[in-house]
């Protein structure tokens, strides 16, 4: 099956499930709950923020927001992977390295390394990883300062997201600049 056909089938399946749910969510005028923090459980006192948020949400609207966030996360993951491959990995026209190292834990009588490309180990990778590490430290300091003071604003989530996104970016940068590209071929028997 071709890739475009597969994407079309998957998109059609997802749309057939989500469209009715979203139509119901956007037209549902049922039970509405106010958004508030249970003061008996938490001491957080949110202040005004930089993002305008609604005061009341229906459960079906919350479902729509969650699905949009999940699709955004998948799109971000795919975009990051393609960006890093385009930025660092060699083009298809480039030749692979002939003198490749041996990996005894990968290579067997029926499995071998088909292609090996050494990591670029460019100084750009060090700069990217260093910058993202500093950013993670800054967000961790902001998170700690927010927690140790009495402000207790809603910026906890922003700082926490900044920590995780910085660490994720650092991991992706390490993969892109400092990990070799190895393709393995394996002989398989198709017995019936």
N, CA, C and O of each residue as an XYZ file, in Angstrom:
768
protein
N       0.845     -1.171      0.000
C       0.000      0.000      0.000
C       0.893      1.238      0.000
O       1.892      1.286      0.718
N       0.545      2.210     -0.782
C       1.353      3.431     -0.871
C       1.195      4.288      0.372
O       0.211      4.197      1.106
N       2.203      5.122      0.577
C       2.206      5.956      1.779
C       1.048      6.947      1.779
O       0.420      7.155      2.817
N       0.753      7.564      0.631
C      -0.361      8.516      0.571
C      -1.685      7.835      0.874
O      -2.553      8.421      1.521
N      -1.847      6.595      0.408
C      -3.075      5.851      0.695
C      -3.175      5.556      2.182
O      -4.249      5.680      2.771
N      -2.062      5.166      2.791
C      -2.065      4.899      4.227
C      -2.414      6.152      5.021
O      -3.228      6.101      5.943
N      -1.796      7.276      4.660
C      -2.104      8.529      5.355
C      -3.562      8.923      5.182
O      -4.201      9.406      6.117
N      -4.079      8.714      3.984
C      -5.485      9.028      3.736
C      -6.425      8.173      4.564
O      -7.406      8.678      5.110
N      -6.135      6.876      4.664
C      -6.971      5.983      5.466
C      -6.920      6.340      6.947
O      -7.947      6.370      7.625
N      -5.719      6.610      7.441
C      -5.588      6.973      8.853
C      -6.284      8.300      9.141
O      -6.986      8.431     10.144
N      -6.091      9.286      8.261
C      -6.754     10.590      8.445
C      -8.265     10.446      8.386
O      -8.977     11.067      9.174
N      -8.761      9.636      7.463
C     -10.210      9.416      7.364
C     -10.782      8.745      8.598
O     -11.871      9.096      9.051
N     -10.052      7.782      9.144
C     -10.503      7.106     10.347
C     -10.539      8.061     11.539
O     -11.513      8.094     12.293
N      -9.473      8.830     11.698
C      -9.428      9.795     12.806
C     -10.529     10.847     12.649
O     -11.196     11.193     13.624
N     -10.721     11.356     11.434
C     -11.760     12.370     11.199
C     -13.153     11.806     11.450
O     -14.008     12.506     11.993
N     -13.396     10.554     11.067
C     -14.726      9.970     11.267
C     -15.057      9.797     12.745
O     -16.229      9.790     13.120
N     -14.036      9.659     13.583
C     -14.273      9.544     15.022
C     -14.361     10.915     15.686
O     -15.207     11.136     16.552
N     -13.481     11.840     15.277
C     -13.397     13.111     15.978
C     -14.421     14.146     15.541
O     -14.898     14.922     16.369
N     -14.769     14.176     14.267
C     -15.719     15.204     13.800
C     -17.051     15.164     14.538
O     -17.514     16.213     14.984
N     -17.691     14.003     14.688
C     -18.946     14.020     15.467
C     -18.757     14.490     16.901
O     -19.602     15.204     17.439
N     -17.649     14.090     17.521
C     -17.400     14.507     18.898
C     -17.226     16.023     18.977
O     -17.749     16.664     19.889
N     -16.496     16.592     18.025
C     -16.272     18.033     18.045
C     -17.555     18.808     17.747
O     -17.779     19.873     18.322
N     -18.394     18.288     16.859
C     -19.669     18.966     16.566
C     -20.534     18.992     17.815
O     -21.134     20.018     18.136
N     -20.602     17.864     18.525
C     -21.381     17.816     19.767
C     -20.781     18.764     20.806
O     -21.507     19.459     21.516
N     -19.455     18.785     20.886
C     -18.802     19.636     21.885
C     -19.048     21.110     21.613
O     -19.268     21.884     22.546
N     -19.015     21.502     20.366
C     -19.188     22.915     20.040
C     -20.636     23.371     20.155
O     -20.899     24.568     20.274
N     -21.580     22.433     20.122
C     -22.992     22.790     20.216
C     -23.639     22.346     21.513
O     -24.856     22.461     21.655
N     -22.876     21.850     22.451
C     -23.414     21.341     23.702
C     -23.623     22.493     24.674
O     -22.691     23.234     24.988
N     -24.838     22.631     25.138
C     -25.135     23.679     26.118
C     -25.604     23.061     27.426
O     -26.419     23.628     28.152
N     -25.073     21.901     27.696
C     -25.493     21.177     28.892
C     -24.816     21.676     30.140
O     -24.756     22.878     30.395
N     -24.312     20.756     30.908
C     -23.737     21.031     32.213
C     -22.441     21.826     32.071
O     -21.502     21.383     31.409
N     -22.396     22.993     32.691
C     -21.201     23.843     32.663
C     -20.684     23.976     34.086
O     -21.437     24.253     35.020
N     -19.366     23.770     34.226
C     -18.763     23.888     35.548
C     -17.796     25.058     35.572
O     -17.052     25.283     34.617
N     -17.814     25.794     36.659
C     -16.861     26.875     36.821
C     -15.468     26.341     37.126
O     -15.316     25.293     37.753
N     -14.481     27.056     36.685
C     -13.099     26.656     36.935
C     -12.622     27.376     38.178
O     -12.583     28.606     38.230
N     -12.263     26.597     39.168
C     -11.755     27.201     40.401
C     -10.857     26.186     41.101
O     -10.918     24.986     40.833
N     -10.046     26.680     41.979
C      -9.117     25.835     42.732
C      -9.718     25.568     44.094
O     -10.219     26.473     44.762
N      -9.660     24.315     44.493
C     -10.139     23.937     45.815
C      -9.142     24.451     46.841
O      -8.040     23.918     46.965
N      -9.532     25.495     47.580
C      -8.618     26.152     48.510
C      -8.301     25.281     49.721
O      -7.325     25.545     50.423
N      -9.098     24.258     49.981
C      -8.795     23.382     51.112
C      -7.660     22.414     50.795
O      -7.063     21.835     51.702
N      -7.362     22.240     49.513
C      -6.326     21.299     49.095
C      -5.043     22.013     48.700
O      -3.949     21.504     48.943
N      -5.168     23.188     48.094
C      -4.002     23.875     47.534
C      -3.934     25.314     48.039
O      -4.955     25.957     48.282
N      -2.688     25.805     48.192
C      -2.491     27.194     48.599
C      -2.215     28.098     47.403
O      -1.889     29.271     47.585
N      -2.335     27.586     46.207
C      -2.046     28.380     45.010
C      -3.107     29.467     44.861
O      -4.303     29.195     44.972
N      -2.672     30.674     44.615
C      -3.562     31.812     44.396
C      -3.251     32.404     43.025
O      -2.435     33.321     42.933
N      -3.862     31.919     41.981
C      -3.525     32.413     40.636
C      -3.862     33.881     40.463
O      -4.873     34.365     40.974
N      -3.019     34.574     39.749
C      -3.238     35.965     39.409
C      -3.557     36.062     37.930
O      -3.664     35.040     37.252
N      -3.711     37.271     37.421
C      -3.943     37.444     35.995
C      -2.725     36.968     35.225
O      -1.594     37.157     35.672
N      -2.947     36.349     34.070
C      -1.855     35.828     33.277
C      -1.774     36.493     31.926
O      -2.517     37.429     31.628
N      -0.860     35.997     31.109
C      -0.674     36.561     29.781
C      -1.551     35.892     28.734
O      -1.574     36.333     27.584
N      -2.283     34.826     29.106
C      -3.190     34.153     28.181
C      -4.604     34.288     28.726
O      -4.865     33.943     29.878
N      -5.511     34.786     27.904
C      -6.908     34.898     28.319
C      -7.524     33.505     28.360
O      -7.500     32.786     27.361
N      -8.066     33.128     29.487
C      -8.668     31.808     29.637
C     -10.130     31.951     30.012
O     -10.511     32.907     30.687
N     -10.954     31.001     29.576
C     -12.382     31.075     29.923
C     -12.588     30.734     31.400
O     -11.777     30.039     32.012
N     -13.667     31.228     31.945
C     -13.994     30.959     33.337
C     -14.826     29.705     33.501
O     -14.855     29.119     34.583
N     -15.505     29.283     32.439
C     -16.352     28.098     32.518
C     -16.128     27.246     31.285
O     -16.043     27.763     30.171
N     -16.033     25.941     31.484
C     -15.864     24.997     30.382
C     -16.810     23.827     30.564
O     -17.030     23.359     31.681
N     -17.362     23.362     29.466
C     -18.156     22.146     29.477
C     -17.210     20.968     29.336
O     -16.144     21.111     28.737
N     -17.569     19.807     29.871
C     -16.693     18.636     29.739
C     -16.378     18.288     28.287
O     -15.270     17.841     27.991
N     -17.324     18.482     27.384
C     -17.056     18.173     25.978
C     -16.055     19.160     25.375
O     -15.268     18.787     24.504
N     -16.080     20.415     25.831
C     -15.081     21.377     25.350
C     -13.690     21.024     25.858
O     -12.701     21.218     25.152
N     -13.614     20.514     27.060
C     -12.324     20.069     27.588
C     -11.774     18.942     26.720
O     -10.572     18.897     26.458
N     -12.637     18.035     26.271
C     -12.212     16.951     25.380
C     -11.641     17.481     24.079
O     -10.632     16.973     23.591
N     -12.279     18.502     23.512
C     -11.776     19.092     22.268
C     -10.402     19.724     22.488
O      -9.501     19.560     21.666
N     -10.245     20.441     23.591
C      -8.958     21.068     23.890
C      -7.866     20.011     24.045
O      -6.748     20.198     23.565
N      -8.184     18.906     24.709
C      -7.201     17.835     24.896
C      -6.803     17.224     23.557
O      -5.621     16.970     23.323
N      -7.778     16.982     22.671
C      -7.451     16.410     21.352
C      -6.599     17.365     20.526
O      -5.657     16.937     19.859
N      -6.920     18.644     20.565
C      -6.115     19.622     19.822
C      -4.688     19.649     20.374
O      -3.727     19.733     19.608
N      -4.548     19.578     21.699
C      -3.211     19.555     22.304
C      -2.441     18.302     21.896
O      -1.239     18.375     21.640
N      -3.107     17.164     21.832
C      -2.440     15.929     21.422
C      -1.998     15.989     19.964
O      -0.890     15.566     19.638
N      -2.856     16.511     19.081
C      -2.469     16.659     17.676
C      -1.304     17.642     17.542
O      -0.407     17.438     16.724
N      -1.320     18.697     18.337
C      -0.210     19.636     18.317
C       1.086     18.987     18.775
O       2.151     19.270     18.225
N       1.005     18.112     19.784
C       2.191     17.413     20.263
C       2.750     16.478     19.189
O       3.961     16.438     18.970
N       1.873     15.728     18.519
C       2.330     14.838     17.442
C       2.969     15.648     16.317
O       4.018     15.270     15.795
N       2.341     16.757     15.945
C       2.914     17.604     14.889
C       4.276     18.160     15.303
O       5.189     18.238     14.482
N       4.414     18.542     16.563
C       5.700     19.056     17.049
C       6.774     17.975     17.015
O       7.917     18.251     16.650
N       6.421     16.748     17.392
C       7.389     15.648     17.355
C       7.841     15.344     15.933
O       9.035     15.179     15.680
N       6.887     15.269     15.001
C       7.229     14.990     13.603
C       8.064     16.127     13.030
O       9.063     15.882     12.354
N       7.669     17.358     13.292
C       8.418     18.505     12.786
C       9.837     18.556     13.324
O      10.774     18.850     12.582
N      10.003     18.268     14.628
C      11.336     18.274     15.223
C      12.210     17.191     14.609
O      13.376     17.434     14.297
N      11.656     16.002     14.434
C      12.428     14.906     13.847
C      12.849     15.229     12.420
O      14.003     15.009     12.052
N      11.938     15.743     11.620
C      12.276     16.084     10.234
C      13.267     17.244     10.169
O      14.167     17.238      9.328
N      13.116     18.227     11.037
C      14.034     19.355     11.057
C      15.446     18.899     11.380
O      16.399     19.299     10.711
N      15.586     18.061     12.403
C      16.911     17.588     12.786
C      17.516     16.695     11.703
O      18.712     16.787     11.429
N      16.719     15.847     11.093
C      17.244     15.026      9.992
C      17.703     15.892      8.834
O      18.748     15.635      8.237
N      16.930     16.911      8.516
C      17.294     17.806      7.417
C      18.527     18.643      7.769
O      19.371     18.910      6.913
N      18.619     19.047      9.024
C      19.701     19.932      9.443
C      21.048     19.219      9.537
O      22.074     19.775      9.146
N      21.046     18.005     10.048
C      22.298     17.358     10.400
C      22.616     16.134      9.553
O      23.771     15.935      9.178
N      21.644     15.328      9.248
C      21.920     14.076      8.548
C      22.357     14.346      7.117
O      21.935     15.334      6.517
N      23.201     13.477      6.562
C      23.672     13.680      5.190
C      22.566     13.462      4.169
O      21.575     12.782      4.436
N      22.756     14.052      2.995
C      21.796     13.882      1.904
C      21.897     12.470      1.359
O      22.861     11.754      1.628
N      20.877     12.072      0.578
C      20.892     10.735     -0.020
C      22.019     10.581     -1.014
O      22.500      9.468     -1.227
N      22.461     11.676     -1.637
C      23.527     11.611     -2.624
C      24.903     11.434     -2.017
O      25.836     11.040     -2.717
N      25.052     11.715     -0.732
C      26.355     11.554     -0.087
C      26.697     10.079      0.076
O      25.814      9.239      0.248
N      27.960      9.786      0.022
C      28.412      8.407      0.154
C      28.541      8.046      1.631
O      28.950      8.863      2.456
N      28.188      6.824      1.935
C      28.367      6.336      3.295
C      29.832      6.000      3.518
O      30.588      5.827      2.563
N      30.223      5.909      4.762
C      31.599      5.601      5.102
C      31.856      4.125      4.824
O      31.094      3.264      5.265
N      32.939      3.831      4.083
C      33.252      2.437      3.765
C      33.866      1.731      4.972
O      33.502      0.597      5.281
N      34.783      2.391      5.644
C      35.441      1.790      6.800
C      34.542      1.966      8.013
O      34.637      2.961      8.731
N      33.679      1.000      8.231
C      32.741      1.133      9.325
C      33.193      0.275     10.502
O      33.796     -0.781     10.309
N      32.912      0.713     11.680
C      33.311     -0.079     12.850
C      32.459     -1.330     12.972
O      31.414     -1.445     12.333
N      32.900     -2.247     13.779
C      32.133     -3.467     14.010
C      31.367     -3.324     15.316
O      31.854     -2.743     16.286
N      30.175     -3.861     15.312
C      29.320     -3.868     16.488
C      28.917     -5.313     16.756
O      27.942     -5.789     16.173
N      29.636     -6.022     17.617
C      29.349     -7.446     17.807
C      27.964     -7.715     18.372
O      27.433     -8.807     18.174
N      27.363     -6.759     19.066
C      26.030     -6.964     19.616
C      24.940     -6.776     18.552
O      23.788     -7.152     18.771
N      25.306     -6.193     17.399
C      24.343     -6.020     16.309
C      24.550     -7.062     15.223
O      23.590     -7.649     14.725
N      25.799     -7.289     14.859
C      26.104     -8.140     13.715
C      26.096     -9.623     14.099
O      26.697    -10.036     15.091
N      25.392    -10.405     13.276
C      25.365    -11.858     13.417
C      25.538    -12.463     12.032
O      25.845    -11.753     11.075
N      25.345    -13.762     11.924
C      25.446    -14.418     10.627
C      24.320    -13.978      9.688
O      24.488    -13.995      8.469
N      23.189    -13.589     10.243
C      22.032    -13.220      9.429
C      21.681    -11.734      9.519
O      20.674    -11.300      8.958
N      22.506    -10.955     10.220
C      22.257     -9.513     10.346
C      23.591     -8.780     10.219
O      24.587     -9.176     10.824
N      23.599     -7.715      9.433
C      24.834     -6.966      9.206
C      24.514     -5.492      9.043
O      23.365     -5.106      8.832
N      25.547     -4.682      9.144
C      25.387     -3.236      8.991
C      25.417     -2.913      7.509
O      26.413     -3.151      6.826
N      24.303     -2.363      7.019
C      24.215     -2.008      5.597
C      24.798     -0.633      5.316
O      25.379     -0.406      4.255
N      24.646      0.271      6.249
C      25.139      1.627      6.044
C      25.524      2.230      7.383
O      24.810      2.080      8.375
N      26.647      2.904      7.402
C      27.120      3.571      8.613
C      27.604      4.970      8.241
O      28.429      5.130      7.341
N      27.087      5.983      8.939
C      27.557      7.353      8.767
C      27.955      7.873     10.137
O      27.168      7.860     11.084
N      29.181      8.326     10.216
C      29.698      8.838     11.493
C      28.963     10.118     11.880
O      28.496     10.849     11.006
N      28.855     10.396     13.177
C      28.212     11.642     13.599
C      29.044     12.847     13.174
O      30.265     12.757     13.047
N      28.372     13.970     12.955
C      29.074     15.162     12.495
C      29.947     15.763     13.591
O      31.020     16.294     13.303
N      29.505     15.689     14.830
C      30.235     16.237     15.985
C      30.660     17.679     15.737
O      31.766     18.089     16.091
N      29.760     18.436     15.124
C      30.025     19.830     14.790
C      29.923     20.697     16.041
O      29.222     20.348     16.991
N      30.621     21.822     16.037
C      30.587     22.748     17.171
C      29.179     23.337     17.334
O      28.816     23.767     18.429
N      28.399     23.358     16.275
C      27.012     23.836     16.372
C      26.215     22.979     17.347
O      25.377     23.491     18.088
N      26.476     21.679     17.345
C      25.810     20.790     18.290
C      26.147     21.111     19.727
O      25.276     21.078     20.596
N      27.407     21.422     19.983
C      27.799     21.807     21.342
C      27.124     23.103     21.768
O      26.680     23.237     22.908
N      27.050     24.052     20.847
C      26.396     25.334     21.156
C      24.909     25.111     21.437
O      24.355     25.669     22.384
N      24.268     24.280     20.594
C      22.837     24.005     20.791
C      22.599     23.316     22.128
O      21.708     23.711     22.881
N      23.390     22.290     22.428
C      23.207     21.577     23.698
C      23.513     22.462     24.898
O      22.799     22.416     25.899
N      24.573     23.271     24.807
C      24.903     24.173     25.906
C      23.819     25.214     26.144
O      23.463     25.497     27.288
N      23.294     25.784     25.057
C      22.227     26.791     25.183
C      20.972     26.183     25.796
O      20.342     26.792     26.661
N      20.607     24.985     25.351
C      19.408     24.345     25.889
C      19.599     23.931     27.349
O      18.642     23.947     28.124
N      20.809     23.565     27.728
C      21.083     23.231     29.129
C      20.971     24.471     30.012
O      20.394     24.410     31.097
N      21.518     25.589     29.553
C      21.399     26.845     30.298
C      19.932     27.247     30.421
O      19.496     27.695     31.482
N      19.174     27.087     29.344
C      17.743     27.413     29.377
C      17.003     26.540     30.382
O      16.133     27.026     31.105
N      17.343     25.245     30.433
C      16.718     24.360     31.424
C      17.046     24.799     32.843
O      16.187     24.739     33.723
N      18.269     25.236     33.074
C      18.669     25.707     34.405
C      17.921     26.988     34.770
O      17.509     27.162     35.917
N      17.746     27.874     33.807
C      17.010     29.119     34.060
C      15.560     28.811     34.432
O      15.032     29.366     35.396
N      14.917     27.922     33.663
C      13.528     27.567     33.980
C      13.432     26.863     35.331
O      12.471     27.078     36.070
N      14.417     26.023     35.664
C      14.412     25.363     36.972
C      14.549     26.384     38.094
O      13.897     26.256     39.130
N      15.398     27.405     37.898
C      15.551     28.454     38.907
C      14.258     29.257     39.063
O      13.855     29.576     40.182
N      13.609     29.583     37.942
C      12.339     30.310     38.016
C      11.271     29.474     38.720
O      10.499     29.993     39.526
N      11.232     28.185     38.412
C      10.263     27.294     39.050
C      10.510     27.232     40.550
O       9.570     27.303     41.343
N      11.790     27.097     40.944
C      12.125     27.027     42.370
C      11.805     28.337     43.078
O      11.270     28.335     44.187
N      12.130     29.449     42.440
C      11.827     30.750     43.049
C      10.324     30.948     43.206
O       9.862     31.499     44.205
N       9.573     30.500     42.219
C       8.115     30.609     42.297
C       7.569     29.753     43.437
O       6.650     30.158     44.148
N       8.145     28.572     43.598
C       7.667     27.656     44.634
C       8.038     28.145     46.035
O       7.253     27.996     46.971
N       9.215     28.720     46.182
C       9.686     29.119     47.505
C       9.141     30.463     47.959
O       9.269     30.810     49.133
N       8.537     31.226     47.057
C       7.938     32.507     47.446
C       6.440     32.326     47.639
O       5.895     31.243     47.426
N       5.793     33.393     48.042
C       4.357     33.322     48.282
C       3.538     33.776     47.084
O       2.325     33.949     47.207
N       4.158     33.972     45.945
C       3.418     34.463     44.786
C       2.406     33.434     44.330
O       1.235     33.758     44.135
N       2.845     32.196     44.156
C       1.972     31.096     43.760
C       1.088     31.442     42.557
O      -0.130     31.268     42.603
N       1.705     31.927     41.494
C       0.938     32.254     40.292
C       0.797     31.026     39.409
O       1.292     29.947     39.735
N       0.123     31.203     38.300
C      -0.093     30.086     37.390
C       1.079     29.866     36.450
O       0.954     29.094     35.499
N       2.198     30.508     36.677
C       3.366     30.322     35.820
C       4.122     29.033     36.123
O       5.096     28.720     35.439
N       3.691     28.278     37.136
C       4.300     26.980     37.411
C       4.336     26.123     36.157
O       5.367     25.541     35.819
N       3.212     26.050     35.479
C       3.112     25.214     34.281
C       4.027     25.684     33.167
O       4.620     24.864     32.466
N       4.151     26.990     32.992
C       5.028     27.534     31.951
C       6.486     27.190     32.258
O       7.231     26.788     31.365
N       6.889     27.348     33.515
C       8.272     27.045     33.885
C       8.552     25.552     33.764
O       9.609     25.150     33.279
N       7.608     24.738     34.202
C       7.783     23.289     34.133
C       7.854     22.828     32.678
O       8.682     21.985     32.333
N       6.993     23.378     31.829
C       7.045     23.053     30.403
C       8.369     23.499     29.800
O       8.939     22.796     28.966
N       8.864     24.664     30.218
C      10.156     25.135     29.730
C      11.292     24.195     30.103
O      12.197     23.959     29.303
N      11.245     23.656     31.328
C      12.274     22.696     31.748
C      12.245     21.470     30.849
O      13.277     21.055     30.322
N      11.068     20.895     30.677
C      10.979     19.657     29.902
C      11.269     19.876     28.425
O      11.918     19.043     27.793
N      10.802     20.973     27.875
C      11.082     21.226     26.454
C      12.570     21.494     26.224
O      13.117     21.079     25.203
N      13.226     22.175     27.151
C      14.665     22.406     27.021
C      15.442     21.096     27.102
O      16.362     20.864     26.318
N      15.070     20.246     28.048
C      15.748     18.955     28.163
C      15.471     18.066     26.955
O      16.352     17.334     26.505
N      14.256     18.129     26.434
C      13.932     17.366     25.226
C      14.734     17.866     24.039
O      15.259     17.067     23.263
N      14.833     19.171     23.891
C      15.635     19.734     22.809
C      17.094     19.352     22.926
O      17.755     19.104     21.918
N      17.605     19.301     24.149
C      18.997     18.889     24.363
C      19.201     17.434     23.952
O      20.221     17.092     23.355
N      18.241     16.587     24.268
C      18.318     15.182     23.867
C      18.276     15.038     22.354
O      19.039     14.261     21.781
N      17.386     15.788     21.702
C      17.290     15.743     20.248
C      18.580     16.254     19.611
O      19.046     15.693     18.620
N      19.153     17.306     20.170
C      20.408     17.836     19.638
C      21.535     16.819     19.789
O      22.365     16.675     18.890
N      21.571     16.119     20.910
C      22.593     15.088     21.089
C      22.421     13.986     20.052
O      23.395     13.539     19.446
N      21.193     13.554     19.850
C      20.919     12.516     18.838
C      21.347     12.986     17.452
O      21.942     12.223     16.691
N      21.048     14.222     17.129
C      21.304     14.713     15.776
C      22.793     14.897     15.497
O      23.266     14.527     14.423
N      23.538     15.460     16.442
C      24.926     15.808     16.168
C      25.955     14.786     16.643
O      27.074     14.754     16.130
N      25.591     13.947     17.620
C      26.606     13.105     18.244
C      26.304     11.611     18.199
O      27.045     10.830     18.796
N      25.252     11.189     17.520
C      24.950      9.765     17.373
C      25.183      9.355     15.920
O      24.786     10.084     15.010
N      25.821      8.202     15.679
C      26.023      7.765     14.296
C      24.707      7.295     13.672
O      23.776      6.900     14.375
N      24.651      7.346     12.346
C      23.488      6.863     11.603
C      23.813      5.447     11.134
O      24.710      5.254     10.313
N      23.097      4.474     11.646
C      23.371      3.070     11.342
C      22.110      2.433     10.781
O      21.048      2.482     11.402
N      22.236      1.834      9.596
C      21.141      1.054      9.020
C      21.553     -0.404      9.020
O      22.646     -0.749      8.571
N      20.684     -1.251      9.520
C      20.975     -2.672      9.662
C      20.076     -3.454      8.712
O      18.878     -3.190      8.610
N      20.683     -4.431      8.011
C      19.930     -5.337      7.135
C      19.904     -6.712      7.804
O      20.863     -7.134      8.450
N      18.781     -7.386      7.626
C      18.631     -8.682      8.266
C      18.027     -9.670      7.290
O      17.061     -9.353      6.595
N      18.588    -10.854      7.234
C      18.077    -11.917      6.386
C      16.967    -12.633      7.129
O      17.127    -13.048      8.277
N      15.844    -12.769      6.450
C      14.700    -13.426      7.083
C      14.214    -14.566      6.214
O      14.259    -14.488      4.986
N      13.761    -15.601      6.840
C      13.198    -16.715      6.082
C      11.689    -16.585      6.087
O      11.076    -16.319      7.121
N      11.108    -16.773      4.934
C       9.638    -16.663      4.783
C       9.077    -18.063      4.603
O       8.650    -18.443      3.513
N       9.083    -18.807      5.670
C       8.555    -20.178      5.598
C       7.043    -20.148      5.750
O       6.496    -19.322      6.480
N       6.383    -21.048      5.061
C       4.925    -21.113      5.117
C       4.452    -22.304      5.884
O       3.247    -22.508      6.027
